[in-house]
Amino acid sequence: MPVPAPRARVPSMEGRDPAAAEQSAALARLAETVRALVRATVTTSAPAGALDAAATDLDTIVRRLEAHVGATPVPRYPTLVPPPGEPADLMPYDFVLGRLNPLAPPLGFAWEGGRTVAHVTYGTPYEGPPGCVHGGVIAAAFDQVLSLANVANGAAGPTAKLALRFRRPTPLHVPVRYEGWQTHVAGRRLHVEGRLLVDGEVTVEADGVFVSMPHDRVMRMLDR
């Protein structure tokens, strides 16, 4: 049986006004509901009539939400400085760990010393080979795991290289653990490695190179 996705948690509300906190909590609930919708969409055997009715209902909901798009700027990256809480507080709309992004599984990240660890149970929406996690999904997760390993060591910047070695398939519907750590720094080049484990067995290994970039330059990328 598929394992339910972890319940989305609300990003840190410290220093935010009550209205913003309420909106963020509602967005987290909406994102979790959309994840449930995606899981149901790729696993349901409902008849055509029920599917058409659901699509009609969803069209109405989409139009209701689109009416508010662009009304108020969305602060997608509150900060890129590691908070005392969790890595997910850095990027709430991120494709991999964003609690407010329904495309994200989302991975549960934590820093352990200078390392990054992440736990998740991938469901059917993330399938590649039958019963296994898609390799592209794993690559996206490693990109974030290794990047956050750099953040844990006081650096941040874009990916220059990411290489994966798939040692065995990674199954769906079971807990998996990512680990990432920085091995050395050569000028602006940040070298990192990582691994993905299932029941203590390594299924994928990764190594990457990132380019250190000053915090203010990273934030200027948002102006684009």
C-alpha positions as a Markdown table, in Angstrom:
| # | Residue | x | y | z |
|---|---|---|---|---|
| 1 | Met | 0.0 | 0.0 | 0.0 |
| 2 | Pro | 1.3 | 3.5 | -0.8 |
| 3 | Val | 2.6 | 5.4 | 2.2 |
| 4 | Pro | 0.9 | 8.8 | 2.7 |
| 5 | Ala | 3.0 | 11.8 | 2.1 |
| 6 | Pro | 4.2 | 13.6 | 5.3 |
| 7 | Arg | 1.9 | 16.4 | 6.4 |
| 8 | Ala | 3.1 | 19.8 | 5.2 |
| 9 | Arg | 4.4 | 22.0 | 7.9 |
| 10 | Val | 4.2 | 25.8 | 7.9 |
| 11 | Pro | 7.4 | 27.7 | 7.4 |
| 12 | Ser | 8.8 | 29.7 | 10.3 |
| 13 | Met | 6.4 | 32.6 | 11.3 |
| 14 | Glu | 8.9 | 34.4 | 13.5 |
| 15 | Gly | 8.8 | 38.2 | 12.9 |
| 16 | Arg | 5.8 | 38.0 | 10.6 |
| 17 | Asp | 2.4 | 39.7 | 11.0 |
| 18 | Pro | -0.7 | 37.6 | 11.9 |
| 19 | Ala | -2.2 | 38.1 | 8.4 |
| 20 | Ala | 0.9 | 36.8 | 6.7 |
| 21 | Ala | 1.1 | 33.8 | 9.1 |
| 22 | Glu | -2.5 | 33.0 | 8.4 |
| 23 | Gln | -2.0 | 33.2 | 4.6 |
| 24 | Ser | 1.1 | 31.0 | 4.8 |
| 25 | Ala | -0.7 | 28.4 | 6.9 |
| 26 | Ala | -3.5 | 28.3 | 4.3 |
| 27 | Leu | -1.1 | 28.0 | 1.5 |
| 28 | Ala | 0.6 | 25.0 | 3.2 |
| 29 | Arg | -2.8 | 23.4 | 3.6 |
| 30 | Leu | -3.6 | 24.1 | -0.1 |
| 31 | Ala | -0.3 | 22.7 | -1.3 |
| 32 | Glu | -0.8 | 19.5 | 0.7 |
| 33 | Thr | -4.3 | 19.1 | -0.7 |
| 34 | Val | -3.0 | 19.5 | -4.2 |
| 35 | Arg | -0.4 | 16.8 | -3.5 |
| 36 | Ala | -3.2 | 14.5 | -2.5 |
| 37 | Leu | -5.1 | 15.4 | -5.7 |
| 38 | Val | -2.1 | 14.4 | -7.8 |
| 39 | Arg | -1.7 | 11.1 | -5.9 |
| 40 | Ala | -5.4 | 10.4 | -6.5 |
| 41 | Thr | -5.2 | 11.4 | -10.2 |
| 42 | Val | -2.4 | 8.9 | -10.9 |
| 43 | Thr | -3.9 | 6.0 | -9.0 |
| 44 | Thr | -7.7 | 6.4 | -9.4 |
| 45 | Ser | -9.9 | 4.0 | -11.4 |
| 46 | Ala | -12.9 | 6.2 | -11.3 |
| 47 | Pro | -15.2 | 6.1 | -14.4 |
| 48 | Ala | -15.2 | 8.8 | -17.0 |
| 49 | Gly | -18.2 | 10.6 | -15.7 |
| 50 | Ala | -16.7 | 11.0 | -12.2 |
| 51 | Leu | -13.4 | 12.2 | -13.8 |
| 52 | Asp | -15.2 | 14.8 | -16.0 |
| 53 | Ala | -17.1 | 16.1 | -13.0 |
| 54 | Ala | -13.9 | 16.4 | -10.9 |
| 55 | Ala | -12.2 | 18.3 | -13.8 |
| 56 | Thr | -15.2 | 20.7 | -14.0 |
| 57 | Asp | -15.0 | 21.3 | -10.2 |
| 58 | Leu | -11.3 | 21.9 | -10.4 |
| 59 | Asp | -11.7 | 24.4 | -13.3 |
| 60 | Thr | -13.8 | 26.5 | -11.1 |
| 61 | Ile | -11.3 | 26.4 | -8.3 |
| 62 | Val | -8.4 | 27.3 | -10.7 |
| 63 | Arg | -10.3 | 30.3 | -12.0 |
| 64 | Arg | -11.0 | 31.4 | -8.4 |
| 65 | Leu | -7.3 | 31.3 | -7.5 |
| 66 | Glu | -6.1 | 32.9 | -10.8 |
| 67 | Ala | -8.2 | 35.9 | -10.0 |
| 68 | His | -5.7 | 36.7 | -7.3 |
| 69 | Val | -2.5 | 36.0 | -9.3 |
| 70 | Gly | -0.3 | 39.1 | -9.4 |
| 71 | Ala | -2.4 | 41.1 | -7.0 |
| 72 | Thr | 0.3 | 41.1 | -4.3 |
| 73 | Pro | 4.0 | 40.2 | -4.8 |
| 74 | Val | 4.9 | 36.8 | -3.3 |
| 75 | Pro | 8.1 | 36.7 | -1.2 |
| 76 | Arg | 9.4 | 33.4 | -2.5 |
| 77 | Tyr | 12.8 | 33.6 | -0.9 |
| 78 | Pro | 12.6 | 35.2 | 2.6 |
| 79 | Thr | 16.3 | 34.6 | 3.2 |
| 80 | Leu | 19.2 | 32.5 | 2.1 |
| 81 | Val | 20.9 | 32.6 | 5.4 |
| 82 | Pro | 20.4 | 29.4 | 7.4 |
| 83 | Pro | 17.8 | 29.9 | 10.1 |
| 84 | Pro | 17.9 | 28.2 | 13.5 |
| 85 | Gly | 15.0 | 26.1 | 12.3 |
| 86 | Glu | 14.9 | 23.9 | 9.2 |
| 87 | Pro | 16.3 | 24.2 | 5.7 |
| 88 | Ala | 12.8 | 24.3 | 4.2 |
| 89 | Asp | 12.3 | 27.7 | 5.8 |
| 90 | Leu | 14.9 | 29.1 | 3.3 |
| 91 | Met | 12.9 | 28.3 | 0.1 |
| 92 | Pro | 9.2 | 27.6 | 0.8 |
| 93 | Tyr | 8.4 | 27.3 | -3.0 |
| 94 | Asp | 11.3 | 25.1 | -3.9 |
| 95 | Phe | 10.7 | 22.3 | -6.3 |
| 96 | Val | 12.3 | 19.7 | -4.0 |
| 97 | Leu | 11.7 | 20.9 | -0.4 |
| 98 | Gly | 9.1 | 23.7 | -0.7 |
| 99 | Arg | 6.2 | 23.2 | 1.7 |
| 100 | Leu | 4.2 | 25.7 | -0.3 |
| 101 | Asn | 5.0 | 24.0 | -3.7 |
| 102 | Pro | 2.7 | 21.1 | -4.4 |
| 103 | Leu | 5.2 | 19.8 | -7.0 |
| 104 | Ala | 7.6 | 19.1 | -4.1 |
| 105 | Pro | 7.4 | 15.7 | -2.3 |
| 106 | Pro | 8.5 | 17.5 | 0.0 |
| 107 | Leu | 11.7 | 16.2 | 1.4 |
| 108 | Gly | 12.3 | 16.6 | 5.2 |
| 109 | Phe | 15.7 | 18.3 | 5.5 |
| 110 | Ala | 17.9 | 18.7 | 8.5 |
| 111 | Trp | 21.5 | 19.7 | 9.1 |
| 112 | Glu | 23.6 | 17.3 | 11.2 |
| 113 | Gly | 26.9 | 19.0 | 11.9 |
| 114 | Gly | 28.3 | 20.0 | 8.5 |
| 115 | Arg | 26.2 | 17.5 | 6.7 |
| 116 | Thr | 22.7 | 17.6 | 5.1 |
| 117 | Val | 20.3 | 14.7 | 5.5 |
| 118 | Ala | 16.9 | 14.4 | 4.0 |
| 119 | His | 14.1 | 11.9 | 4.4 |
| 120 | Val | 11.1 | 11.2 | 2.1 |
| 121 | Thr | 8.8 | 8.4 | 0.9 |
| 122 | Tyr | 8.2 | 8.8 | -2.8 |
| 123 | Gly | 4.7 | 7.9 | -4.0 |
| 124 | Thr | 3.4 | 6.9 | -7.4 |
| 125 | Pro | 3.5 | 10.5 | -8.9 |
| 126 | Tyr | 7.3 | 10.2 | -8.8 |
| 127 | Glu | 7.5 | 6.8 | -10.6 |
| 128 | Gly | 10.0 | 6.1 | -13.4 |
| 129 | Pro | 10.7 | 2.4 | -14.0 |
| 130 | Pro | 7.7 | 0.3 | -12.7 |
| 131 | Gly | 7.7 | 0.5 | -8.9 |
| 132 | Cys | 10.8 | 2.7 | -8.7 |
| 133 | Val | 11.6 | 6.4 | -8.3 |
| 134 | His | 12.4 | 8.3 | -11.5 |
| 135 | Gly | 16.1 | 9.0 | -12.0 |
| 136 | Gly | 15.4 | 12.7 | -12.7 |
| 137 | Val | 13.5 | 13.0 | -9.4 |
| 138 | Ile | 16.5 | 11.6 | -7.6 |
| 139 | Ala | 18.9 | 14.0 | -9.5 |
| 140 | Ala | 16.8 | 17.0 | -8.5 |
| 141 | Ala | 16.8 | 15.9 | -4.9 |
| 142 | Phe | 20.6 | 15.5 | -4.9 |
| 143 | Asp | 21.1 | 18.9 | -6.4 |
| 144 | Gln | 19.3 | 20.4 | -3.4 |
| 145 | Val | 20.9 | 18.0 | -0.8 |
| 146 | Leu | 24.4 | 18.9 | -2.0 |
| 147 | Ser | 23.6 | 22.6 | -2.3 |
| 148 | Leu | 22.4 | 22.7 | 1.2 |
| 149 | Ala | 25.6 | 20.9 | 2.4 |
| 150 | Asn | 27.4 | 24.0 | 1.1 |
| 151 | Val | 25.0 | 26.3 | 2.9 |
| 152 | Ala | 25.6 | 24.4 | 6.1 |
| 153 | Asn | 29.3 | 25.3 | 5.7 |
| 154 | Gly | 28.6 | 29.0 | 5.1 |
| 155 | Ala | 28.6 | 29.1 | 1.3 |
| 156 | Ala | 26.0 | 29.1 | -1.5 |
| 157 | Gly | 26.0 | 29.2 | -5.2 |
| 158 | Pro | 24.8 | 27.5 | -8.5 |
| 159 | Thr | 25.5 | 24.0 | -9.6 |
| 160 | Ala | 28.4 | 23.6 | -12.1 |
| 161 | Lys | 28.5 | 19.8 | -12.2 |
| 162 | Leu | 26.3 | 17.0 | -10.9 |
| 163 | Ala | 27.1 | 13.3 | -11.5 |
| 164 | Leu | 25.1 | 10.3 | -10.3 |
| 165 | Arg | 26.0 | 6.6 | -10.1 |
| 166 | Phe | 22.8 | 4.5 | -10.0 |
| 167 | Arg | 23.9 | 1.3 | -8.2 |
| 168 | Arg | 20.4 | -0.2 | -7.9 |
| 169 | Pro | 16.8 | 0.9 | -8.3 |
| 170 | Thr | 15.2 | 3.0 | -5.6 |
| 171 | Pro | 11.8 | 1.7 | -4.8 |
| 172 | Leu | 8.6 | 3.7 | -4.3 |
| 173 | His | 6.5 | 3.7 | -1.1 |
| 174 | Val | 9.4 | 3.1 | 1.3 |
| 175 | Pro | 11.4 | 5.6 | 3.4 |
| 176 | Val | 14.7 | 6.8 | 1.8 |
| 177 | Arg | 17.5 | 8.8 | 3.3 |
| 178 | Tyr | 19.8 | 11.3 | 1.4 |
| 179 | Glu | 23.1 | 12.4 | 2.8 |
| 180 | Gly | 25.4 | 15.2 | 1.5 |
| 181 | Trp | 28.7 | 16.6 | 2.7 |
| 182 | Gln | 31.3 | 19.1 | 1.5 |
| 183 | Thr | 34.6 | 17.4 | 0.7 |
| 184 | His | 36.8 | 20.4 | -0.1 |
| 185 | Val | 36.9 | 23.9 | -1.4 |
| 186 | Ala | 39.2 | 25.0 | -4.3 |
| 187 | Gly | 38.9 | 28.8 | -4.8 |
| 188 | Arg | 35.3 | 29.4 | -5.6 |
| 189 | Arg | 34.7 | 25.7 | -6.4 |
| 190 | Leu | 32.8 | 23.8 | -3.7 |
| 191 | His | 33.2 | 20.1 | -4.0 |
| 192 | Val | 30.5 | 17.9 | -2.5 |
| 193 | Glu | 29.5 | 14.2 | -2.3 |
| 194 | Gly | 26.3 | 12.4 | -1.3 |
| 195 | Arg | 24.5 | 9.1 | -1.2 |
| 196 | Leu | 20.9 | 7.8 | -1.2 |
| 197 | Leu | 20.1 | 4.9 | 1.2 |
| 198 | Val | 17.2 | 2.5 | 1.4 |
| 199 | Asp | 17.2 | 0.3 | 4.5 |
| 200 | Gly | 20.9 | 1.1 | 5.0 |
| 201 | Glu | 21.8 | 0.1 | 1.4 |
| 202 | Val | 23.2 | 2.7 | -1.0 |
| 203 | Thr | 21.1 | 2.9 | -4.2 |
| 204 | Val | 22.7 | 6.0 | -5.7 |
| 205 | Glu | 25.9 | 7.9 | -5.2 |
| 206 | Ala | 26.5 | 11.5 | -6.2 |
| 207 | Asp | 29.2 | 14.1 | -6.5 |
| 208 | Gly | 29.0 | 17.7 | -7.5 |
| 209 | Val | 30.8 | 21.0 | -8.0 |
| 210 | Phe | 29.1 | 24.3 | -7.1 |
| 211 | Val | 30.4 | 27.8 | -7.6 |
| 212 | Ser | 30.5 | 30.0 | -4.5 |
| 213 | Met | 28.6 | 33.3 | -5.0 |
| 214 | Pro | 28.2 | 36.2 | -2.6 |
| 215 | His | 24.8 | 36.4 | -0.9 |
| 216 | Asp | 23.9 | 39.8 | -2.4 |
| 217 | Arg | 24.6 | 38.5 | -5.9 |
| 218 | Val | 22.4 | 35.4 | -5.3 |
| 219 | Met | 19.6 | 37.7 | -4.2 |
| 220 | Arg | 20.0 | 40.0 | -7.2 |
| 221 | Met | 19.1 | 37.0 | -9.4 |
| 222 | Leu | 15.5 | 37.4 | -8.1 |
| 223 | Asp | 15.3 | 40.8 | -10.0 |
| 224 | Arg | 15.3 | 38.9 | -13.3 |
